[in-house]
């Protein structure tokens, strides 16, 4: 039974009790075609968990409210929804610095309030789960604030961007579309006037940022949700290449069930190996993932990626 249906039963029972129609287990079970045991559990949940001041009137053989000013909580959450809220609270607390925390403090307080209504004490919230990220790059507060405001107000941005590959700092003017937190690091997805295409900018490498007076319109046909799906990892684009990786039988036990891409195809071979096939827009990030698995993974295709991994393996061998 869905959470919505359960709450509908609560609303019905609440209305009957509030208007002194003295609902009981039998009436609730008949109205919603549920068993008397389920109906009784609903009533006990309302009394014990939702704190409804239910009073059983023996003469009327039904319930009414001791306190008629009582208001049934407008939000009822299933266990799955409670888990999602708890995860959201933890994630909001951990994704940024002081500016982000200050801006999100109200939302976090509201989430905490809802969780407390469901009988979860503060120490229980803190002890239930946590998030720990490694190798992430917190965005500088002053940079993040300007970029976020420009995204919201659709105003063009100018900044200096450092490229590690070329070791250069280049002036950029962009139309800021979207802020993405990927693996703990903030990226700005924007239309770059210099390159005349959509680019992703690591926020840590941005400096001398300035919001411009000129406003922009998002390119016709651009859909951020579709863009984020276009390729493996942080690298996106329309020119995608299909990659097939074969994992050893031993490693496949750990890989099975993992989602590397929404469009991936998984093939289990007779010896227990698994082949994953999915699209990538750039070899840069997938190479790091492949090398992480060492000899337990082999690039089946394309040949160009296979050659890149082979070349990197030779360099590693020379070091050792």
JOURSUL-V582240 format. One record per residue. SS is DSSP state (H for helix, E for strand, C for the rest). OMEGA is omega in radians with two decimals (none if undefined). NEAR is the number of other ideal C-beta (glycine too) atoms within 8 Angstrom. Layout:
SS,OMEGA,NEAR ; SS,OMEGA,NEAR
//
This chain:
C,-3.08,4 ; C,3.11,5 ; H,-3.14,9 ; H,3.14,6 ; H,3.10,9 ; H,-3.13,12 ; H,3.06,9 ; H,3.09,9 ; H,3.11,13 ; H,-3.13,13 ; H,3.13,9 ; H,-3.11,12 ; H,3.12,14 ; H,-3.13,11 ; H,-3.14,8 ; H,-3.14,11 ; H,-3.10,15 ; H,-3.13,8 ; C,3.07,6 ; C,3.03,6 ; C,2.99,7 ; C,3.09,12 ; E,3.10,11 ; C,-3.10,9 ; H,-3.11,9 ; H,-3.13,8 ; H,-3.13,10 ; H,-3.12,16 ; H,3.12,13 ; H,-3.09,7 ; H,-3.05,8 ; H,3.09,11 ; C,3.07,5 ; C,-3.12,9 ; C,3.09,6 ; H,3.13,8 ; H,3.11,6 ; H,3.12,9 ; H,3.14,14 ; H,3.10,9 ; H,3.09,8 ; H,-3.11,13 ; H,3.12,13 ; H,3.11,8 ; H,3.11,9 ; H,-3.10,14 ; H,-2.99,10 ; H,-3.07,7 ; C,3.12,8 ; C,3.07,11 ; C,3.08,6 ; C,-3.10,11 ; C,-3.09,8 ; E,3.11,12 ; E,-3.14,8 ; E,3.12,6 ; E,-3.05,10 ; C,-3.10,5 ; C,-3.14,4 ; C,-3.13,7 ; C,3.12,7 ; E,-3.04,11 ; E,2.96,13 ; E,-3.14,11 ; E,3.00,12 ; C,-3.13,6 ; C,-3.07,6 ; C,3.10,5 ; C,-3.11,4 ; C,3.10,8 ; C,3.12,4 ; C,3.10,10 ; C,-3.06,7 ; C,3.13,3 ; C,3.00,6 ; C,-3.07,9 ; C,3.01,10 ; C,3.14,8 ; H,3.11,6 ; H,3.13,6 ; H,3.08,9 ; H,3.14,12 ; H,-3.14,8 ; H,3.12,8 ; H,3.14,12 ; H,3.10,13 ; H,3.13,9 ; H,-3.14,9 ; H,-3.14,13 ; H,-3.12,11 ; H,3.13,9 ; H,-3.13,11 ; H,-3.00,8 ; H,-3.02,7 ; C,-3.11,8 ; C,-3.11,9 ; C,-3.02,10 ; H,-3.10,6 ; H,-3.11,10 ; H,-3.13,10 ; H,3.13,10 ; H,-3.11,7 ; H,-3.07,6 ; H,-3.04,9 ; H,3.14,8 ; H,3.13,6 ; H,3.14,8 ; H,3.12,11 ; H,3.14,8 ; H,3.11,8 ; H,3.11,12 ; H,3.14,11 ; H,3.13,8 ; H,-3.14,11 ; H,3.14,13 ; H,3.11,10 ; H,3.13,8 ; C,3.01,9 ; C,3.05,6 ; C,-3.13,10 ; C,-3.08,7 ; H,-3.12,7 ; H,3.08,6 ; H,3.12,8 ; H,-3.06,12 ; H,-3.06,7 ; H,-3.06,5 ; H,3.13,7 ; C,3.12,6 ; C,3.11,5 ; C,3.10,7 ; C,-3.12,4 ; C,3.09,8 ; C,3.09,5 ; C,3.09,5 ; C,-3.04,8 ; C,3.11,9 ; C,3.14,8 ; C,3.07,12 ; C,-3.05,9 ; H,-3.07,9 ; H,3.10,7 ; H,-3.09,12 ; H,-3.08,15 ; H,-3.12,9 ; H,-3.11,12 ; H,3.14,16 ; H,-3.14,9 ; H,3.13,10 ; H,3.07,13 ; H,-3.10,12 ; H,-3.07,6 ; H,-3.12,8 ; C,3.07,10 ; E,-3.14,13 ; E,-3.13,13 ; E,2.95,16 ; E,3.13,10 ; E,3.03,12 ; E,-3.10,10 ; E,3.13,12 ; E,3.10,8 ; E,3.13,10 ; C,-3.08,6 ; C,-3.14,4 ; C,-3.10,5 ; C,-3.13,5 ; E,3.01,6 ; E,-3.04,7 ; E,3.09,8 ; E,-3.13,7 ; E,2.94,12 ; E,-3.04,10 ; E,2.94,15 ; E,-3.06,11 ; E,-3.09,14 ; E,-2.89,11 ; E,3.02,9 ; E,-3.11,11 ; E,3.01,11 ; E,-3.08,8 ; E,3.12,8 ; C,3.08,6 ; C,-3.13,10 ; E,-3.12,11 ; E,3.08,14 ; E,3.02,13 ; E,3.06,15 ; E,-3.00,15 ; E,3.01,13 ; E,-3.08,11 ; E,-3.13,12 ; C,3.13,9 ; C,-3.09,7 ; C,-3.12,6 ; C,3.10,5 ; E,3.10,6 ; E,3.13,12 ; E,3.03,10 ; E,-3.10,11 ; E,3.06,13 ; E,-3.03,10 ; H,-3.14,15 ; H,-3.08,10 ; H,3.13,10 ; E,3.07,13 ; E,3.11,10 ; E,-3.10,5 ; E,-3.14,12 ; E,3.07,8 ; E,-3.11,10 ; E,3.11,9 ; E,-3.09,4 ; E,3.11,6 ; E,-3.12,8 ; C,3.03,9 ; C,3.13,5 ; C,-3.13,8 ; C,3.13,7 ; C,3.13,4 ; C,-3.12,4 ; C,3.12,9 ; C,-3.07,6 ; H,-3.13,9 ; H,3.12,6 ; H,3.14,7 ; H,-3.12,11 ; H,3.13,8 ; H,-2.98,7 ; C,3.06,11 ; C,-3.10,12 ; C,3.02,12 ; C,-3.06,9 ; C,-3.10,8 ; C,-3.09,12 ; C,3.09,11 ; C,-3.13,9 ; C,3.14,4 ; C,-3.06,5 ; C,3.10,10 ; E,3.13,9 ; E,3.14,9 ; E,3.06,14 ; E,3.12,10 ; E,3.09,12 ; E,-3.13,11 ; E,-3.12,13 ; C,3.13,10 ; H,-3.13,8 ; H,-3.13,6 ; H,-3.11,11 ; H,3.10,13 ; H,-3.14,7 ; H,-3.08,6 ; H,-3.07,10 ; C,3.12,8 ; C,3.12,4 ; C,3.09,6 ; C,3.09,6 ; C,3.13,7 ; C,-3.09,9 ; C,-3.11,5 ; C,-3.09,7 ; C,3.03,10 ; E,-3.08,7 ; E,3.13,8 ; E,3.13,7 ; E,-3.12,7 ; C,-3.06,9 ; C,-3.11,3 ; C,3.13,5 ; C,3.08,8 ; C,3.09,11 ; E,3.03,13 ; E,3.07,12 ; E,3.08,12 ; E,-3.12,10 ; E,-3.10,12 ; E,3.04,12 ; E,3.10,14 ; C,-3.13,12 ; C,3.13,9 ; H,-2.98,9 ; H,-3.06,7 ; H,-3.12,12 ; H,3.08,13 ; H,3.13,12 ; H,3.12,8 ; H,-3.14,9 ; H,-3.12,11 ; H,3.13,9 ; H,-3.10,6 ; C,3.04,9 ; H,-3.06,6 ; H,-3.14,4 ; H,3.11,8 ; E,3.10,12 ; E,3.05,5 ; E,3.13,11 ; E,3.06,8 ; E,0.04,9 ; C,-3.12,8 ; H,-3.12,6 ; H,3.11,7 ; H,3.11,14 ; H,3.13,11 ; H,3.12,8 ; H,3.12,10 ; H,3.12,12 ; H,3.13,8 ; H,3.14,8 ; H,3.13,10 ; H,3.11,8 ; H,3.12,8 ; H,3.13,8 ; H,3.14,8 ; H,3.14,7 ; H,-3.14,6 ; H,-3.05,5 ; C,none,4
//
